[in-house]
Amino acid sequence: MSYAHTEVAQIAAISSNRCIGKNNELPWHISADLQHFKKMTTKQNDGDIQGIVIMGRKTFESMGSKPLPKRVSFIISTQMDYAEQKGLIDKNNAHVVHNLDDALTQAASLAHGAHLDTIWIIGGERVFNEAMMYTDRIELTHIDTEITDGDAFFPELSDNFIVASESEQMHDDKSYLDFRFVTYQKKAAE
Ligand SMILES: NC(=O)c1ccc[n+]([C@@H]2O[C@H](COP(=O)([O-])OP(=O)(O)OC[C@H]3O[C@@H](n4cnc5c(N)ncnc54)[C@H](OP(=O)(O)O)[C@@H]3O)[C@@H](O)[C@H]2O)c1
């Protein structure tokens, strides 16, 4: 199920026990994965807007409270004055919204105008969970490590998602971690 005819995709890096975060940070640093995230969420086109991402307030803060370059960020928070607090009023690359429906509606409308096919859900745990019912595709980086003291997790995938493609196992020389990229696609409705 897409949203207003726009594909909804999620992207995350997860440990073997599905951990995605600890103390509002990523539990690892793998530069090839950050490159992968950038490449996936930024489409090289002629327009000013090269990607659209939706995230929760804590994920925004985990990235230094800065909108991602070349992309438009929708940040979800219940705090009515959050845009003002963060100096985001009148910014055209970052919009604070107060629920997921508003994020998806505004993101889909922007995607149509900017000729972008995909809206990216980039976390964290709560947003991944709530957006799952609208999600067509999931890009996961599986990191071969177990994080025992994590505090944010990626949901289990339902049987509706099947592996569409899978990279070889790769190795990060700095963190000594192995990882691979897997694309999951939602099965077409029967
Ligand atoms: N490994 C990865 O790929 C990856 C990706 C993204 C994030 N992360 C990690 O995940 C952790 C953050 O995730 P998280 O689950 O703790 O937080 P989060 O989902 O990023 O943010 C949660 C906050 O977003 C707002 N929010 C979310 N959904 C909402 C809704 N439907 N309606 C209204 N407000 C909503 C609320 O903000 P207010 O409290 O302001 O109301 C809520 O407290 C960090 O450790 C981060 O590093 C990892």
The ligand as an SDF file (V2000), in Angstrom:
LIG
                    3D

 48 52  0  0  0  0  0  0  0  0999 V2000
   19.9000    2.3580   12.8380 N   0  0  0  0  0  0  0  0  0  0  0  0
   19.1410    3.1630   12.1200 C   0  0  0  0  0  0  0  0  0  0  0  0
   18.9950    2.9970   10.9250 O   0  0  0  0  0  0  0  0  0  0  0  0
   18.4290    4.2950   12.7880 C   0  0  0  0  0  0  0  0  0  0  0  0
   17.5890    5.1520   12.0530 C   0  0  0  0  0  0  0  0  0  0  0  0
   16.9320    6.1800   12.7280 C   0  0  0  0  0  0  0  0  0  0  0  0
   17.0890    6.3250   14.0920 C   0  0  0  0  0  0  0  0  0  0  0  0
   17.9270    5.4880   14.7620 N   0  0  0  0  0  0  0  0  0  0  0  0
   18.0870    5.5740   16.2110 C   0  0  0  0  0  0  0  0  0  0  0  0
   16.8050    5.4490   16.8030 O   0  0  0  0  0  0  0  0  0  0  0  0
   16.7880    6.1870   18.0150 C   0  0  0  0  0  0  0  0  0  0  0  0
   15.6340    7.1910   17.9760 C   0  0  0  0  0  0  0  0  0  0  0  0
   14.4460    6.4980   17.7870 O   0  0  0  0  0  0  0  0  0  0  0  0
   13.2050    6.6050   18.7930 P   0  0  0  0  0  0  0  0  0  0  0  0
   12.2860    5.5070   18.4550 O   0  0  0  0  0  0  0  0  0  0  0  0
   13.7490    6.7000   20.1840 O   0  0  0  0  0  0  0  0  0  0  0  0
   12.6180    8.0350   18.4500 O   0  0  0  0  0  0  0  0  0  0  0  0
   11.9940    8.7010   17.1080 P   0  0  0  0  0  0  0  0  0  0  0  0
   10.9610    7.8020   16.5290 O   0  0  0  0  0  0  0  0  0  0  0  0
   13.0690    9.1810   16.2300 O   0  0  0  0  0  0  0  0  0  0  0  0
   11.3260    9.9850   17.7620 O   0  0  0  0  0  0  0  0  0  0  0  0
   10.2910    9.8140   18.6750 C   0  0  0  0  0  0  0  0  0  0  0  0
    9.6160   11.1560   18.8550 C   0  0  0  0  0  0  0  0  0  0  0  0
    9.0640   11.5710   17.6100 O   0  0  0  0  0  0  0  0  0  0  0  0
    7.7850   12.1270   17.8170 C   0  0  0  0  0  0  0  0  0  0  0  0
    6.8030   11.2350   17.2040 N   0  0  0  0  0  0  0  0  0  0  0  0
    7.0430   10.0570   16.5930 C   0  0  0  0  0  0  0  0  0  0  0  0
    5.9060    9.5590   16.0590 N   0  0  0  0  0  0  0  0  0  0  0  0
    4.9500   10.4480   16.3390 C   0  0  0  0  0  0  0  0  0  0  0  0
    3.5590   10.5210   16.0440 C   0  0  0  0  0  0  0  0  0  0  0  0
    2.9480    9.5760   15.3300 N   0  0  0  0  0  0  0  0  0  0  0  0
    2.8580   11.5780   16.4810 N   0  0  0  0  0  0  0  0  0  0  0  0
    3.4600   12.5630   17.1640 C   0  0  0  0  0  0  0  0  0  0  0  0
    4.7860   12.5700   17.4830 N   0  0  0  0  0  0  0  0  0  0  0  0
    5.5040   11.5220   17.0680 C   0  0  0  0  0  0  0  0  0  0  0  0
    7.6440   12.2920   19.3140 C   0  0  0  0  0  0  0  0  0  0  0  0
    8.2730   13.5310   19.5990 O   0  0  0  0  0  0  0  0  0  0  0  0
    7.9280   14.4760   20.8620 P   0  0  0  0  0  0  0  0  0  0  0  0
    8.4550   13.7530   22.0590 O   0  0  0  0  0  0  0  0  0  0  0  0
    8.6610   15.7440   20.5710 O   0  0  0  0  0  0  0  0  0  0  0  0
    6.4420   14.6250   20.8660 O   0  0  0  0  0  0  0  0  0  0  0  0
    8.4660   11.1160   19.8220 C   0  0  0  0  0  0  0  0  0  0  0  0
    8.9250   11.3040   21.1710 O   0  0  0  0  0  0  0  0  0  0  0  0
   18.1600    6.8420   18.1090 C   0  0  0  0  0  0  0  0  0  0  0  0
   19.0140    6.0230   18.8860 O   0  0  0  0  0  0  0  0  0  0  0  0
   18.6310    6.8880   16.6890 C   0  0  0  0  0  0  0  0  0  0  0  0
   20.0450    6.9260   16.5950 O   0  0  0  0  0  0  0  0  0  0  0  0
   18.5750    4.4850   14.1270 C   0  0  0  0  0  0  0  0  0  0  0  0
  1  2  1  0
  2  3  2  0
  2  4  1  0
  4  5  1  0
  4 48  2  0
  5  6  2  0
  6  7  1  0
  7  8  2  0
  8  9  1  0
  8 48  1  0
  9 10  1  0
  9 46  1  0
 10 11  1  0
 11 12  1  0
 11 44  1  0
 12 13  1  0
 13 14  1  0
 14 15  2  0
 14 16  1  0
 14 17  1  0
 17 18  1  0
 18 19  2  0
 18 20  1  0
 18 21  1  0
 21 22  1  0
 22 23  1  0
 23 24  1  0
 23 42  1  0
 24 25  1  0
 25 26  1  0
 25 36  1  0
 26 27  1  0
 26 35  1  0
 27 28  2  0
 28 29  1  0
 29 30  1  0
 29 35  2  0
 30 31  1  0
 30 32  2  0
 32 33  1  0
 33 34  2  0
 34 35  1  0
 36 37  1  0
 36 42  1  0
 37 38  1  0
 38 39  2  0
 38 40  1  0
 38 41  1  0
 42 43  1  0
 44 45  1  0
 44 46  1  0
 46 47  1  0
M  CHG  2   8   1  16  -1
M  END
$$$$
